[in-house]
Amino acid sequence: MSNPSNGNRNTDPNRGKQKLPFFVIAAICIGLFFISGQMMNKLLGAEQKEVTYDVFLQAVEDQQVYEVELAYETISYTRKDDDQKNRTIYYTTPLPYVELTNLVPALRNGEAIFSGKLTEQSTFMYLLQGLILPLGFLGITMLLMRNIAKKGGGFGGIGSVGKSKAKVYMEKETGVTFRDVAGQDEAKESLVEIIDFLHNPQKYTAIGAKLPKGALLVGSPGTGKTLLAKAVAGEAHVPFFSISGSDFVEMFVGVGASRVRDLFKEAAKVAPAIIFIDEIDAIGRSRDSRLGGNDEREQTLNQLLAEIDGFDSSKGVVILAATNRPEVLDKALLRAGRFDRRIIVDRPNLEGRYQTLIVHTRNIHLAEDVDLKKLAQATAGAVGADLANLVNEAALRAVRMGRKAVNQEDLLVSFETVIAGTEKKGTVLTDIEKRIVAYHEVGHALVAALRKHTQPVSKITIVPHTSGALGYTMQMPEEEKFLNSKEELLIQLQTLLGGRAAEQTVFGIQTTGAANDIQRATELARRMVTQLGMSDKIGLMSLATTQSEYLDGQSYMDCAQSTAAEADQEIRSILTQCYDQAKTLLTEKRELLDEIALYLLQKETITGDELMAYVNADSQRLTEGESENG
């Protein structure tokens, strides 16, 4: 195999190695030269002060000298009137013609403690503090820099801080293939071509085709972007370099760029290979100098762009990246020739959820009554990570119950646990609170049961749960829908507001139990008015922009204030109309509402079939009454 580094535009062997500038070393030595002598005394805890020789003579004459050291070039002493614990060391330079014999009697009269010091010893200490110690520090610094240069870390990387943190997964270590990825058939089809190119590159180069250098996996958290990347490596049987975008960014400027260079260098050595950068938005965010930039992140991004342009895709190095915030990525990163392909890893549909459940229950002991299709219908909107967590919770529950296999009840209870939390057995509601909660939940269920184009009710409960809900009504769709008409959305609003309508109809009060219902209803009505064009008053006009589509999907108004105020009035009008319709329906069905609420109070939890038994019986009574009157 030819040396893969020959294809690089820059063949300098010292590329990426940043040397410590000479003036920095010189500044360090000069600084050490001047402070080393002071440093030694600071380590001893003493404070020094230089005085003139006449000040020293005056202290001797006043008999204030406590301890003195006489040397040829320096006289240092302490005073009696200073603090006993923190004495200051005074030092001065003696005059050449002063004889020590004239000074000693005066010191003795003052009862001073004095000693002498040889000139050779003083000179040696001077050399030690002023020259040898700085040279020693310089030697240690040079050895350290030489070690850094050998490791390729650069000045920004001490030791191995500049080395790439990428983990290399070989085929036997990943253990992931497309068989382990379900519900993402479209994404897998887009990646099959990359796998084929890694296996047979000559088939594409013979016709003059070039493999896209990079592919960007975009999707919500938990949809399986990282799993797909590992599966590509497992299918292609090539080394897999995996690193997170945040691993490139460090405090020192230049470290991230050094790691990028090291990563591509290592991948080129073992090509064909796959480089996977997870959460690439950590370094690929758009460069915007208006609010101040991040030099380290921008330098790392620039190096990544240069490396993508510099390597030869015919060598078989493919870059995969994943993000759930594609709107913040730099345009230069997404242009043709870099991350040319955007592969959407979307939430799985009904069949995708079913196949995902099959994958996650492959090693789970299942009972005969398990119906994964029914569970897939109930988990609309769930991603692969949610389904894996659901299956694991069901297995844990089966163990708690003392069973050796997971049954359908374990799966459904685990699903309810994920959306509503576990039951709060210690919470005791008063009788009036239980009645209000019962009528509230039956209000939701009855509106859903009596209106057309609604999802069937599967369960009603008034048992409090850890999510904060004092009860809930669960609806399970019979089939997956991708389009909703305006009439269907209005009925959803009536169902959401049915709980508050029941409270007002029966008790004439308004409680805090409808807070979440009102919030969800307001969000739905706002989407209808500002994004879906379902308002006769506003018309076909989009007033809001959605940001972070694959995260929270929060919308921001993009219109004039007067238009926004008009939209708020229209939203209020829609909600009021739907609330009045729900209240009218429950008033007409007051007898049926009382019957179901009383039954729910006795049982605390009822199924959708039990609810429909009351509804069908009421319909039959009405039919018989109409026939008698006829």
Beta strands, then each sheet from edge to edge (+ up, - down):
strand 1: 47-50
strand 2: 65-70
strand 3: 75-79
strand 4: 88-92
strand 5: 113-116
strand 6: 167-169
strand 7: 214-218
strand 8: 240-244
strand 9: 273-278
strand 10: 317-323
strand 11: 339-344
strand 12: 457-461
strand 13: 472-475
strand 14: 544-546
strand 15: 555-557
strand 16: 605-607
sheet 1: 1+ 4+ 3- 2+ 5+
sheet 2: 6+ 8- 9- 10- 7- 11-
sheet 3: 13+ 12- 16+
sheet 4: 14+ 15-
end
